[in-house]
């Protein structure tokens, strides 16, 4: 069984500068979550809970998940207040109980919450697959979004881990699933 962790794909992310390839990212996340569910895996949505007055304040419009995302009642929601979704949450316990074959990771923002999720999931001794075209951010003052994404994909590909860590595009993951379904 696989688990996919989808990080902070909430309405509040729309408040600032545009996010790189957001419509394509939403489509890929929907396809990947459907794939994981079809294999009796679990989808874990990470929801950032901001401070009073910020774009992710609990129960505000920005706190909601993007309406284009396909979510189900049996998906798991983990609420966090820091970049790292393991700090002060039950995420590690949930993963330990699920005992997934691998953990796929996608979401927003590449250089903050997605990066923290990748590194902590590796540190929690899970086999990790980062979806290389499954995360986004806005341009940064010193680098455009595609450069930040490429940099982080390279860094994650070279982390030292006790388990496996790979960085693979969504179409490759979906094609592998389709190939398995034919056999």
C-alpha positions as CSV (number, residue, x, y, z in Angstrom):
1,X,0.0,0.0,0.0
2,X,1.1,3.5,-0.8
3,X,0.4,6.7,1.0
4,X,0.4,10.1,-0.7
5,X,1.0,13.2,1.5
6,X,-0.4,16.4,-0.1
7,X,1.0,19.5,1.6
8,X,-0.9,22.8,2.1
9,X,-2.9,22.9,-1.1
10,X,-5.2,25.5,0.4
11,X,-7.1,28.6,-0.9
12,X,-4.7,30.9,1.1
13,X,-1.9,30.0,-1.3
14,X,-3.7,32.0,-4.0
15,X,-3.3,35.3,-2.0
16,X,0.3,36.1,-3.2
17,X,2.1,35.8,-6.5
18,X,1.0,33.2,-8.9
19,X,2.2,29.6,-8.3
20,X,4.1,27.9,-11.1
21,X,1.9,25.5,-13.2
22,X,-0.8,25.4,-10.5
23,X,-3.6,24.0,-12.8
24,X,-1.3,21.3,-14.0
25,X,-0.2,20.5,-10.4
26,X,-3.9,20.2,-9.3
27,X,-4.5,17.8,-12.2
28,X,-1.5,15.7,-11.3
29,X,-2.4,15.6,-7.6
30,X,-5.9,14.4,-8.5
31,X,-4.6,11.7,-10.8
32,X,-2.1,10.5,-8.2
33,X,-4.6,10.5,-5.3
34,X,-7.0,8.5,-7.5
35,X,-4.2,6.0,-8.2
36,X,-3.3,5.6,-4.6
37,X,-6.9,5.1,-3.6
38,X,-7.4,2.6,-6.4
39,X,-4.6,0.5,-4.8
40,X,-6.3,0.7,-1.4
41,X,-3.7,3.3,-0.2
42,X,-4.4,6.4,1.8
43,X,-4.4,10.1,1.0
44,X,-3.1,12.4,3.7
45,X,-3.9,16.1,3.3
46,X,-1.7,18.4,5.3
47,X,-3.5,21.6,6.3
48,X,-1.6,24.6,7.5
49,X,-3.3,26.4,10.4
50,X,-2.1,30.0,10.4
51,X,-2.2,32.7,13.1
52,X,-5.1,35.0,13.5
53,X,-5.3,37.4,10.6
54,X,-3.1,35.5,8.2
55,X,-4.3,33.9,5.0
56,X,-4.5,30.4,6.6
57,X,-6.3,31.3,9.8
58,X,-8.4,28.4,11.0
59,X,-11.9,28.4,9.6
60,X,-11.1,31.3,7.2
61,X,-11.6,31.0,3.4
62,X,-7.9,30.6,3.0
63,X,-7.8,27.6,5.4
64,X,-10.0,25.6,3.0
65,X,-8.5,23.2,0.6
66,X,-8.5,24.2,-3.1
67,X,-12.0,23.3,-4.4
68,X,-10.5,21.7,-7.6
69,X,-8.9,19.0,-5.5
70,X,-10.8,15.7,-5.3
71,X,-11.0,14.7,-1.7
72,X,-12.9,11.9,-0.1
73,X,-14.4,11.5,3.4
74,X,-12.0,8.6,4.2
75,X,-8.9,10.7,3.4
76,X,-6.9,11.8,6.5
77,X,-6.3,15.4,7.3
78,X,-3.4,16.4,9.5
79,X,-3.3,20.0,10.8
80,X,0.0,21.7,11.4
81,X,1.2,25.2,12.4
82,X,4.8,25.0,11.4
83,X,6.6,24.1,8.1
84,X,7.3,20.6,9.3
85,X,4.0,18.6,9.5
86,X,5.5,16.1,12.0
87,X,6.0,18.7,14.8
88,X,3.1,18.7,17.2
89,X,1.0,16.3,15.1
90,X,0.1,12.6,14.8
91,X,1.6,12.2,11.3
92,X,4.4,9.9,12.4
93,X,2.0,7.7,14.4
94,X,-0.4,7.6,11.4
95,X,2.4,6.5,9.1
96,X,3.7,3.9,11.6
97,X,0.1,2.4,11.9
98,X,-0.4,2.4,8.1
99,X,3.0,0.9,7.4
100,X,3.1,2.0,3.8
101,X,5.3,0.4,1.1
102,X,6.2,4.0,0.1
103,X,5.2,7.6,0.8
104,X,4.6,9.9,-2.2
105,X,4.9,13.6,-1.5
106,X,3.4,16.5,-3.4
107,X,2.1,20.0,-2.6
108,X,3.1,23.6,-1.9
109,X,5.6,25.3,-1.2
110,X,8.6,23.5,-2.6
111,X,11.3,25.3,-0.6
112,X,9.4,25.4,2.8
113,X,6.7,22.9,3.7
114,X,7.3,20.4,1.0
115,X,11.0,20.3,1.7
116,X,10.4,20.0,5.5
117,X,7.9,17.1,4.7
118,X,10.4,15.3,2.5
119,X,13.2,15.5,5.0
120,X,11.1,14.5,8.0
121,X,9.5,11.6,6.2
122,X,13.0,10.3,5.3
123,X,14.0,10.8,9.0
124,X,11.0,8.8,10.1
125,X,12.5,5.9,8.2
126,X,10.0,5.7,5.3
127,X,10.6,4.9,1.6
128,X,9.9,8.2,-0.1
129,X,9.0,9.2,-3.6
130,X,8.9,12.9,-4.3
131,X,6.7,13.7,-7.3
132,X,9.2,15.9,-9.3
133,X,6.4,17.8,-11.0
134,X,4.1,17.5,-8.0
135,X,5.2,20.6,-6.1
136,X,5.1,24.3,-6.7
137,X,5.9,27.8,-5.4
138,X,6.1,31.4,-6.7
139,X,9.2,32.9,-8.1
140,X,11.6,33.9,-5.4
141,X,13.6,37.2,-5.4
142,X,16.8,35.4,-6.4
143,X,15.4,32.4,-8.5
144,X,12.4,31.7,-10.6
145,X,10.1,28.9,-9.6
146,X,11.4,26.3,-12.2
147,X,14.9,26.8,-10.9
148,X,13.9,26.4,-7.3
149,X,11.9,23.2,-8.2
150,X,14.9,21.8,-10.2
151,X,17.3,22.6,-7.4
152,X,15.1,20.9,-4.7
153,X,14.6,17.8,-6.9
154,X,18.3,17.5,-7.3
155,X,18.9,18.0,-3.5
156,X,16.3,15.4,-2.6
157,X,17.8,13.0,-5.2
158,X,21.1,13.2,-3.3
159,X,20.0,13.0,0.3
160,X,21.6,10.3,2.4
161,X,18.9,8.0,3.7
162,X,18.4,4.7,5.5
163,X,15.6,3.7,3.1
164,X,15.0,4.6,-0.5
165,X,14.3,8.1,-1.8
166,X,13.5,8.7,-5.4
167,X,12.3,11.8,-7.4
168,X,10.0,10.8,-10.2
169,X,7.5,12.6,-12.4
170,X,3.8,12.0,-12.1
171,X,3.4,10.5,-15.6
172,X,6.0,7.9,-14.7
173,X,4.2,6.9,-11.5
174,X,0.9,6.8,-13.3
175,X,2.3,4.8,-16.2
176,X,3.8,2.2,-13.8
177,X,0.4,1.8,-12.2
178,X,-1.2,1.4,-15.6
179,X,1.3,-1.2,-16.6
180,X,0.7,-3.1,-13.4
181,X,-3.1,-3.1,-14.0
182,X,-2.6,-4.7,-17.5
183,X,-0.7,-7.7,-16.1
